[in-house]
Amino acid sequence: MRQGDLMSKPKSRRLQKKLYLGEFTEYGFMLSCELGLESDQDFSKLLDQFIALIESRDLVMAGGGDKTQFEAFIWSAHRYGSATAEDIQVISEWFKVLPSVAQLQVSELVDANYGVSF
């Protein structure tokens, strides 16, 4: 079923919840950057610090990288929850102060179930 098909007909609240539509839409954002780290151990440390940051904000991520680049999709750890504009700002600022980060790109909030294509 295409996304357009999902949106074209009215849905009951129960079906909207099941399909993560309407008030049950979950939002997240993409983040990517180039890294100038010396070793895989440095990347592992950076990743551990990043995971601690997102977990402190009740967020989760899917993604990864290596000592030269990193890419992730970040969204809420709670069912029917969403990342926020504040989450984007805090995480962006965290990356911007790291000397090893270049070309940081952060998306707007997108539908985590229907608005992301990898």
Secondary structure, 3 states (H helix, E strand, C coil): CCHHHHHHCCCCHHHHHHHCCHHHCCEEEEEEEEECCCCHHHHHHHHHHHHHHHHHCCEEEEEEEECCEEEEEEEECCCCCCCCHHHHHHHHHHHHCCCCEEEEEECCCEECCCCCCC
